[in-house]
Amino acid sequence: MAKLISVNVGLPQNVQWRDKTVYTGIWKTPVEGPVMVRRLNIDGDGQGDLGGHGGEQRAVMVYQTESYDFWKKYLGRDDLVPGHFGENFTITGLPDADVCIGDRYRIGEAEFEVTQPRVTCFRVGMRMNELRMPNLLVSQRRPGFYFRVISEGRVCAGDDITRTRRGRHELSVADVDALLYLPNRDLELLRKIVDVPALSPGWQQSFRDMLATPQGSASASPSAAPAWQGFRPLRVRGIRRESPQVMSIELEAEDRSALPAPLPGQYLTVRIPGAGAPAPLRSYSLSGDPAAGYYRISVKREEHGLVSSWLHEHVEPGSIVEAAAPRGEFYLTDGGGPVLLMSAGIGITPVLAMLHALAAASSGRDIWWLHTARNRETQAFATEATGLIESLPSARQSVFYTQTQGRLDRKTIAALGIPANATAYLCGPTQFMSDMRDALAAGGLDPQRIHNELFGALPPINPGIVDDTPRNPPHPPAGVVGTGPPITFARSGLTAAWSSAYGSILDLAEACDVPTRFSCRSGVCHLCVTGVVAGRAVYVQQPLEPPEPGTVLICSAAPETDLVLDL
């Protein structure tokens, strides 16, 4: 008979960890006597990060004494006690290989339903003082699982656990966990698991996304993979002034052979040796016809822009520029529905490439072209965009000058009559994209159909990290300069030498205040996946599933050579 061995609770608290403050409720301790279990929680318990833990679908975390015995031997630990894995219920008799998603159990006065395996975030490694722990929980197929509370009531250590219903398709916690995190997925199991109504919505969506990719892969579409690795020299074939501040630069292969066609909307990362030491890198959208056989970037001269100023002052036909292959996930996708191309200022460049692609295909899609500029004198590509619009049978354009008309607002956008099933592509200043996204969503567009480009560092995702101080701009790490390969964080405009004092590239990035994204910090969740522009990395902890070619999981890797990252 399965039994409840211990009931463990703990309220969130600030914990100092590796020069960070983490707000977490993973420290749980056993309680005596009956405890009330409610729909969202157990009395006396709480979670620090409600985005990944807690809530109706994850009200109660469960772990087994049999797994405790396994880890004591595997890790050589004799200090593990109930609550050490952050669980609310320490139980016996319900292994992950036997418990199924959708199973229901009666414990004391309450009834529960299994909704998903454990979320493998870094905090279990922090609690265990074993950073590999999220990786190990999955690889050793002992994740534990979450309960949803079907009926509230009191429970107590020593209560029997009785199964009252079996989950649809009888898919075990261990198998479902492996289906999300491990390679070589069984497509039949993927189809079955999305048919289990008890599975939490987040996991449902993850599996549906996998079914929409080739072979049920967790990776992004290979169509966006870079056409070559590292940098190659490209020759300037021509330059053209588009406005007083904007200059277009056409780049061709040294042998004048056709360059690989980019996806419309992608960008080019260029390295300019003459502009500084080390040679600075910048990324510029490709603004021309993707099928032209050569590339066009359009550079706005910024007042204090090192690279933009150098290009405006020095580049000429015949100059050599080093370029990485076109990359980026912001690009026009195939389809027959309406499309909205929306930009502000120099943000016109990627959507202009999309307009070129639509014109080249003589697209019959309904197309809206919305652009804002300060005034007519600063508007770049006006004649070019108008010509492309006029070549399309169902395209219309609206240009707004903020100097005389003010900024676009919800009322103005609503009056344009953009259909709710349009797919929107936005590029411009961050505030512009945020405001326009909100305005379009308020007008009825599905937020999932609103895409935007961001050239600077991506917004950080650091779950549970307390960050109540102003974020510093990226800078070299404090202390002794490393002697290892240099790592360039291209989006952040910083190069720093590697040191073995850092456990991973993620650790170095954090020491430099480069914005980062992570959750597991051990090669499981792929949230930290980063494009490799040039160079090679090696894994210090093998990920459970390698990321797609041309990328690296920075939480588990170190540089093998000089490295340029799209971070």
Salt bridges, closest charged atoms under 4 A:
ASP43 OD1 - ARG38 NE 2.71
ASP45 OD1 - LYS28 NZ 2.55
ASP49 OD2 - ARG123 NH2 3.06
GLU56 OE1 - ARG39 NH1 3.39
GLU56 OE2 - ARG148 NH1 3.86
ASP79 OD1 - ARG77 NE 2.81
ASP103 OD2 - ARG166 NH1 2.71
GLU111 OE1 - ARG106 NH2 3.87
GLU113 OE2 - ARG104 NE 3.07
GLU113 OE1 - ARG148 NH2 2.51
GLU113 OE2 - ARG165 NH2 3.19
GLU130 OE2 - ARG132 NE 2.82
ASP160 OD1 - LYS3 NZ 2.48
ASP175 OD1 - ARG141 NH2 2.58
GLU188 OE1 - ARG191 NH1 3.80
ASP195 OD1 - ARG168 NH1 3.40
ASP195 OD2 - HIS169 NE2 2.75
GLU242 OE2 - ARG240 NH2 2.97
GLU250 OE1 - ARG237 NH1 2.88
GLU252 OE1 - ARG237 NE 3.55
GLU252 OE2 - ARG256 NE 3.57
GLU303 OE2 - HIS304 NE2 3.72
GLU313 OE2 - ARG301 NH2 2.42
GLU313 OE1 - HIS314 NE2 3.93
GLU322 OE1 - ARG271 NE 2.68
ASP366 OD1 - ARG396 NH2 3.65
GLU384 OE1 - ARG240 NH2 3.23
GLU384 OE2 - ARG296 NH2 2.82
GLU384 OE2 - HIS356 NE2 2.60
ASP467 OD2 - ARG471 NH2 3.11
ASP507 OD2 - ARG18 NH2 3.10
ASP507 OD1 - ARG521 NH2 2.98
GLU510 OE1 - LYS20 NZ 3.00
GLU510 OE2 - ARG521 NH1 2.78
ASP513 OD2 - HIS475 NE2 2.69
GLU545 OE1 - ARG185 NH2 2.79
GLU560 OE1 - ARG536 NE 3.50
ASP566 OD1 - ARG491 NE 2.98
